[in-house]
Amino acid sequence: MSYRSLLRVAGAGFFPLGFLARLPYASSALSTLILLQAATHSYAFAGLASAAQSIAIAVGGPVVGALADRHGHRTVGVLAAVANFTAWAALLAASHGPRPGMLLAATAVGLTQPQVGPLVRVHWSRLVRARDERHLLSAALSYESSADEVSFVAGPAVVGLLAAADPVAPALLTMVVIAAATLPFALLCGDHDLPRQPTPDHRGPHLPRRPLAVMFLAMTAMGVVFGAVQTAVTVYADRIGQPGASGLVYAEFGIGSALAGAACVWLPTRFSLRARYVTFAALLFVGTLVLFAGAQLVSLPAAVGVAGCTVAPYMINLYALTERLAPPERAAVAMTVLCGGGPLGVAAGQGVSGALADAHGTYGALLVALAGAAGALLLAVAAALADRGREVWIIDSVPAPEASRR
């Protein structure tokens, strides 16, 4: 049983600590939005600050990844956690001052965001390779995607409950979790840093830029879907007169994705990464098509539950392809570049779907989700055709890590 083997490899304590460590990322945008809206009584400004924070996460993530590759995950992970804790303290202090200070502090929170999700995937890759159990990597990536989805359900839910009592409480809890979980987890994940191998180029092996750009755009398309669905369920909840229901409906999206992600461990090994990429991109498009049509013909909550099941398999495959693409010495920066596409896509999806929702309601927002999934499918098909024609795209362009050491 693969998941049982993960317990043996990493230890039972790794899993609860790792789950808690990623909660600040899952809840930071909503915590910032609530804090600054309460401070300024302006949703427009709070939304602007939250968007700036998301863009800063996308910009700062690859920097954190590059530093982690160069100086080790433990050192950079600890420094990022301390810097993020300090940025949150600055945001709390700035919430009592002028708006420019709030905007700068919110941006600093994004720039210093600990990259738990990307770096823990690199940790798994190194760990199973060091133990000569690379067959467990698929199970590890499946688990991590499921954990991400659950965190994006649990984090905002906890924020909503705390905000009902005090708008400052979510930010305070985030700081507590950074100190009690994110910082210790950075120390734990640093235990298996690989020794640095000297290379003729002091900057280390080069990343394959075109394939990595494809992965970045693929994750951006996924972010567009996320942002548009978030807008759609918010509009739906407002239209039925139950604004609090938006979190519950969106939770269905995350739960369905988590279950599908957990099931990916049982996919046959002969089902190649290249074939999975096109297949799961097609399933994602079908899922958003079901969501768009089902919201009109059946109900949005039911359609969201079905569509969510197509998300995690697609994302797991993007992580697996990126792990295969990157030389071990540059794995962290590759993963953070990949993940940087997510918040950019979410910001774009929310912006465009919000404008369409004003004119066309829920269906206008869902149309953006459908467009994002269509873009993901077209990108996958184009990449597969280029790969078949020239044999220099993803899998064939970079040897597997085991082969590269023989």
LOGUTOR-569635 format. One record per residue (C-alpha): residue number from 1; x, y, z. Coordinates in pm, whole numbers. Layout:
N
PT   pos        u        v        w
PT   NUM        X        Y        Z
...
***
This chain:
406
PT   pos        u        v        w
PT     1        0        0        0
PT     2      173      322     -118
PT     3       32      560      142
PT     4      139      327      422
PT     5      487      328      273
PT     6      492      708      288
PT     7      440      686      664
PT     8      739      455      688
PT     9      960      683      479
PT    10      871     1023      629
PT    11      744      937      977
PT    12      394      994     1113
PT    13      472     1338     1260
PT    14      561     1476      918
PT    15      202     1475      798
PT    16       10     1680     1059
PT    17      293     1932     1082
PT    18      310     1960      703
PT    19      -63     2015      678
PT    20      -62     2293      939
PT    21      245     2454      780
PT    22       60     2520      454
PT    23     -250     2678      613
PT    24     -107     3035      615
PT    25      -72     3019      236
PT    26     -427     2889      199
PT    27     -578     3161      416
PT    28     -352     3465      367
PT    29     -553     3635       89
PT    30     -882     3608      276
PT    31     -724     3711      607
PT    32     -576     4018      439
PT    33     -904     4104      270
PT    34    -1098     4084      598
PT    35     -838     4276      799
PT    36     -805     4566      554
PT    37    -1175     4589      474
PT    38    -1245     4627      845
PT    39     -970     4889      875
PT    40    -1070     5098      570
PT    41    -1438     5003      519
PT    42    -1352     4969      151
PT    43    -1388     4642      -36
PT    44    -1221     4800     -338
PT    45     -902     4883     -150
PT    46     -899     4554       39
PT    47     -939     4369     -291
PT    48     -657     4572     -446
PT    49     -426     4488     -156
PT    50     -519     4120     -173
PT    51     -449     4117     -549
PT    52     -113     4286     -492
PT    53      -34     4018     -237
PT    54     -118     3740     -485
PT    55      106     3895     -751
PT    56      384     3931     -494
PT    57      354     3560     -410
PT    58      398     3476     -779
PT    59      702     3705     -804
PT    60      862     3610     -473
PT    61      810     3234     -503
PT    62     1078     3167     -767
PT    63     1321     3386     -573
PT    64     1264     3173     -262
PT    65     1303     2859     -474
PT    66     1630     2977     -630
PT    67     1770     3066     -288
PT    68     1663     2726     -153
PT    69     1845     2550     -437
PT    70     2157     2751     -369
PT    71     2165     2768       11
PT    72     1951     2474      123
PT    73     1587     2433      215
PT    74     1640     2457      589
PT    75     1818     2793      584
PT    76     1586     2957      333
PT    77     1272     2798      479
PT    78     1351     2928      826
PT    79     1437     3276      698
PT    80     1118     3289      490
PT    81      905     3188      790
PT    82     1067     3452     1011
PT    83     1036     3718      738
PT    84      670     3629      677
PT    85      592     3644     1049
PT    86      753     3990     1059
PT    87      557     4102      750
PT    88      230     3996      912
PT    89      322     4194     1224
PT    90      392     4493      999
PT    91       54     4449      826
PT    92     -125     4447     1162
PT    93       56     4765     1262
PT    94       -8     4927      922
PT    95     -381     4855      945
PT    96     -401     5146     1189
PT    97     -223     5385      953
PT    98     -248     5527      600
PT    99     -344     5312      304
PT   100       -6     5318      123
PT   101      150     5153      428
PT   102     -119     4885      425
PT   103      -56     4815       57
PT   104      320     4787      108
PT   105      279     4557      407
PT   106       32     4333      222
PT   107      280     4310      -66
PT   108      558     4220      179
PT   109      344     3935      313
PT   110      321     3798      -41
PT   111      690     3841     -122
PT   112      797     3653      192
PT   113      534     3377      169
PT   114      696     3045      271
PT   115      673     2814      -30
PT   116      564     2508      165
PT   117      379     2332     -118
PT   118      651     2351     -385
PT   119      941     2285     -149
PT   120      779     1988       22
PT   121      736     1824     -320
PT   122     1107     1872     -383
PT   123     1169     1725      -38
PT   124      970     1415     -130
PT   125     1160     1379     -458
PT   126     1494     1392     -279
PT   127     1379     1170        4
PT   128     1251      884     -211
PT   129     1551      912     -443
PT   130     1792      895     -149
PT   131     1615      581      -24
PT   132     1602      430     -374
PT   133     1220      420     -359
PT   134     1132      649     -647
PT   135      820      442     -714
PT   136      668      619     -411
PT   137      690      963     -572
PT   138      351      928     -741
PT   139      188      850     -407
PT   140      367     1143     -243
PT   141      253     1390     -510
PT   142     -102     1255     -488
PT   143     -101     1301     -112
PT   144       40     1654     -134
PT   145     -224     1764     -384
PT   146     -499     1621     -164
PT   147     -349     1798      138
PT   148     -339     2124      -59
PT   149     -706     2093     -150
PT   150     -810     2017      207
PT   151     -605     2312      332
PT   152     -782     2544       86
PT   153    -1111     2424      233
PT   154    -1010     2428      600
PT   155     -809     2752      594
PT   156    -1081     2986      464
PT   157    -1341     2810      680
PT   158    -1141     2879      996
PT   159    -1080     3237      882
PT   160    -1452     3290      833
PT   161    -1535     3159     1178
PT   162    -1271     3376     1348
PT   163    -1362     3687     1147
PT   164    -1716     3667     1280
PT   165    -1571     3740     1624
PT   166    -1290     3982     1534
PT   167    -1144     4079     1192
PT   168     -795     4085     1344
PT   169     -819     3726     1473
PT   170     -739     3550     1140
PT   171     -415     3746     1103
PT   172     -314     3667     1460
PT   173     -386     3297     1410
PT   174     -180     3301     1090
PT   175      118     3434     1285
PT   176       72     3163     1548
PT   177       64     2889     1283
PT   178      375     3030     1113
PT   179      565     3018     1441
PT   180      427     2683     1561
PT   181      412     2484     1236
PT   182      567     2653      930
PT   183      898     2729     1104
PT   184      938     2379     1259
PT   185      840     2220      928
PT   186     1113     2416      749
PT   187     1362     2267      994
PT   188     1223     1917      936
PT   189     1229     1940      555
PT   190     1588     2061      568
PT   191     1706     1729      708
PT   192     1740     1574      364
PT   193     1904     1850      162
PT   194     2124     1692     -105
PT   195     2493     1770     -106
PT   196     2582     2031     -363
PT   197     2762     1893     -668
PT   198     3017     2123     -833
PT   199     2936     2211    -1192
PT   200     3136     2394    -1462
PT   201     2873     2668    -1456
PT   202     2868     2820    -1106
PT   203     2497     2890    -1147
PT   204     2430     2517    -1176
PT   205     2246     2322    -1447
PT   206     2014     2522    -1669
PT   207     1639     2476    -1659
PT   208     1468     2387    -1989
PT   209     1291     2717    -2045
PT   210     1031     2628    -2306
PT   211      893     2320    -2128
PT   212      891     2505    -1797
PT   213      706     2794    -1962
PT   214      444     2543    -2081
PT   215      401     2417    -1724
PT   216      375     2774    -1592
PT   217      104     2860    -1845
PT   218      -76     2534    -1767
PT   219      -87     2624    -1398
PT   220     -197     2978    -1485
PT   221     -491     2831    -1676
PT   222     -577     2624    -1369
PT   223     -565     2941    -1159
PT   224     -810     3109    -1397
PT   225    -1052     2821    -1334
PT   226    -1010     2857     -959
PT   227    -1064     3233     -964
PT   228    -1371     3212    -1187
PT   229    -1532     2935     -981
PT   230    -1472     3132     -660
PT   231    -1648     3430     -817
PT   232    -1931     3214     -948
PT   233    -2012     3054     -612
PT   234    -1997     3395     -442
PT   235    -2246     3539     -691
PT   236    -2466     3231     -656
PT   237    -2474     3259     -276
PT   238    -2563     3628     -298
PT   239    -2841     3559     -548
PT   240    -3008     3301     -320
PT   241    -2981     3537      -22
PT   242    -2729     3322      172
PT   243    -2385     3482      136
PT   244    -2237     3243      392
PT   245    -2314     2949      164
PT   246    -2036     3043      -79
PT   247    -1770     2881      140
PT   248    -1969     2559      170
PT   249    -2033     2536     -205
PT   250    -1669     2603     -288
PT   251    -1568     2343      -29
PT   252    -1736     2083     -252
PT   253    -1492     2179     -526
PT   254    -1195     2119     -296
PT   255    -1329     1798     -143
PT   256    -1401     1643     -483
PT   257    -1053     1738     -598
PT   258     -892     1595     -283
PT   259    -1067     1260     -327
PT   260     -969     1236     -693
PT   261     -612     1332     -607
PT   262     -588     1059     -345
PT   263     -709      804     -600
PT   264     -434      895     -850
PT   265     -189      674     -663
PT   266     -360      370     -819
PT   267     -309      480    -1180
PT   268     -109      218    -1376
PT   269      256      297    -1434
PT   270      220      229    -1807
PT   271       -5      538    -1821
PT   272      278      780    -1908
PT   273      312     1136    -1783
PT   274      276     1264    -2138
PT   275      -48     1072    -2194
PT   276     -179     1179    -1853
PT   277     -117     1545    -1933
PT   278     -343     1547    -2239
PT   279     -598     1313    -2082
PT   280     -636     1511    -1760
PT   281     -645     1844    -1946
PT   282     -934     1701    -2149
PT   283    -1107     1583    -1830
PT   284    -1063     1928    -1677
PT   285    -1235     2082    -1979
PT   286    -1518     1827    -1958
PT   287    -1551     1902    -1586
PT   288    -1590     2277    -1641
PT   289    -1833     2207    -1927
PT   290    -2039     1995    -1687
PT   291    -2017     2279    -1434
PT   292    -2134     2539    -1685
PT   293    -2422     2327    -1819
PT   294    -2513     2168    -1486
PT   295    -2542     2505    -1313
PT   296    -2817     2594    -1561
PT   297    -2989     2257    -1597
PT   298    -2954     2102    -1249
PT   299    -2794     2307     -971
PT   300    -2462     2480     -914
PT   301    -2374     2288     -592
PT   302    -2423     1951     -761
PT   303    -2222     2057    -1066
PT   304    -1939     2194     -851
PT   305    -1902     1858     -677
PT   306    -1865     1676    -1009
PT   307    -1629     1932    -1163
PT   308    -1399     1929     -861
PT   309    -1304     1567     -930
PT   310    -1122     1671    -1248
PT   311     -888     1925    -1082
PT   312     -633     1733     -875
PT   313     -534     1475    -1141
PT   314     -443     1759    -1376
PT   315     -242     1944    -1111
PT   316      -64     1631     -987
PT   317       51     1566    -1342
PT   318      189     1920    -1374
PT   319      394     1869    -1058
PT   320      518     1529    -1178
PT   321      618     1667    -1519
PT   322      800     1960    -1360
PT   323      982     1727    -1122
PT   324     1094     1523    -1422
PT   325     1200     1836    -1612
PT   326     1419     1993    -1348
PT   327     1775     1890    -1266
PT   328     1787     1798     -894
PT   329     1997     2108     -821
PT   330     1727     2336     -966
PT   331     1415     2152     -854
PT   332     1303     2411     -599
PT   333     1309     2704     -840
PT   334     1129     2494    -1103
PT   335      850     2405     -860
PT   336      810     2763     -741
PT   337      798     2892    -1100
PT   338      524     2638    -1170
PT   339      327     2742     -862
PT   340      371     3110     -945
PT   341      124     3067    -1227
PT   342     -154     2977     -984
PT   343     -203     3311     -805
PT   344     -160     3504    -1130
PT   345     -430     3294    -1290
PT   346     -657     3333     -988
PT   347     -619     3712     -998
PT   348     -694     3719    -1372
PT   349     -986     3478    -1336
PT   350    -1140     3679    -1055
PT   351    -1097     4007    -1239
PT   352    -1250     3897    -1569
PT   353    -1522     3680    -1415
PT   354    -1620     3959    -1177
PT   355    -1677     4195    -1469
PT   356    -1883     3934    -1657
PT   357    -2075     3840    -1344
PT   358    -2195     4200    -1308
PT   359    -2362     4171    -1648
PT   360    -2448     3801    -1675
PT   361    -2448     3665    -1321
PT   362    -2317     3321    -1230
PT   363    -2306     3200    -1590
PT   364    -2081     3486    -1695
PT   365    -1829     3383    -1429
PT   366    -1853     3015    -1524
PT   367    -1787     3105    -1887
PT   368    -1443     3231    -1777
PT   369    -1377     2898    -1601
PT   370    -1470     2717    -1922
PT   371    -1237     2940    -2122
PT   372     -952     2874    -1879
PT   373     -999     2497    -1907
PT   374    -1020     2523    -2287
PT   375     -689     2709    -2285
PT   376     -535     2435    -2070
PT   377     -651     2168    -2314
PT   378     -529     2355    -2622
PT   379     -190     2406    -2456
PT   380     -164     2034    -2373
PT   381     -256     1927    -2724
PT   382      -14     2175    -2881
PT   383      267     2057    -2652
PT   384      193     1692    -2731
PT   385      195     1758    -3106
PT   386      524     1945    -3081
PT   387      666     1660    -2875
PT   388      558     1400    -3131
PT   389      689     1601    -3422
PT   390     1033     1696    -3290
PT   391     1078     1473    -2982
PT   392     1228     1761    -2784
PT   393      949     1874    -2558
PT   394      893     1740    -2206
PT   395      985     1380    -2137
PT   396     1230     1332    -2422
PT   397     1416     1658    -2359
PT   398     1535     1571    -2008
PT   399     1651     1229    -1891
PT   400     1496     1081    -1582
PT   401     1700     1152    -1267
PT   402     1800      786    -1226
PT   403     1930      766    -1582
PT   404     2126     1086    -1547
PT   405     2334      934    -1267
PT   406     2423      611    -1449
***
